[in-house]
Amino acid sequence: MNTTISDNIWSLWGILKRPPLGIILFLVILSCVFLGLKIDRDVIVFIHNNPQYFYIGTFEIITKLGDATGWLLAAAFCLLFCIYIPRSKYLHRYHDRLKNFSIKFKFIILSCVVSGVIHHAVKIVLGRYRPRYLFSEEWYGLSPFNFNIAHNSFPSGHTQTIFAISMGLTILYPRFGIIFLLVALLVGLSRIILIAHYPSDVVFGAYLGLSTAILLKRYYLDKQ
């Protein structure tokens, strides 16, 4: 059992080290450190002091698209439909088509769940204070191994969710990729404008969602 776990860990590390993912991860981490040291605080303070320049009401609606619960429930319902409906003698002729759709729904669910698990792990380990504490308590920085997820900011869960789903949909339906990713960008931007996250939280959340979907395409979807 230990050997299997060890092999899996080293296998995952080997994947992450390979270009271009390893190089991109390194650059993303560097950019997040730079943003955290030089830019994050100033951006959030500016937005907080000048809300009249931003369409707050509009972004409060847009940000709801990053809620993982709705996406997962919808995808799970569709997956169950594709699995059980073909058993009906009236719909058996659609078996192959629905099986294909079930694979797609599994891919979307996995992209969201796997990236979500990693997101929560990073959030707990780093324990970065959310922007609201900058104004209420003057806290800016890290509180490592903080299990109060609601207090932790890095990375953005809404951004991770929407980028995982948007990249997954782009892989499945590349013709509409620009639309999917534009929606993801707007959701990520909404997290900053609503002062829910710092820019670096959004950058890493986006990377996490994108890279997870890409890896699952290679190691899950392409093997179905």
ABEGO torsion letter per residue (X at the ends): XAAAAAAAAAAAAAAAABOAAAAAAAAAAAAAAAAAAAAAAAAAAAAAABAAABBAAAAAAAAAAABAAAAAAAAAAAAAAAAAAAABAAAAAAAAAAAAAAAAAAAAAAAAAAAAAAAAAAAAAAGBBBAAAAAAAGBBEBBBGBABAAABAOBBAAAAAAAAAAAAAAAABAAAAAAAAAAAAAAAAAAAAAGABBAAAAAAAAAAAAAAAAAAAAAAAAAX
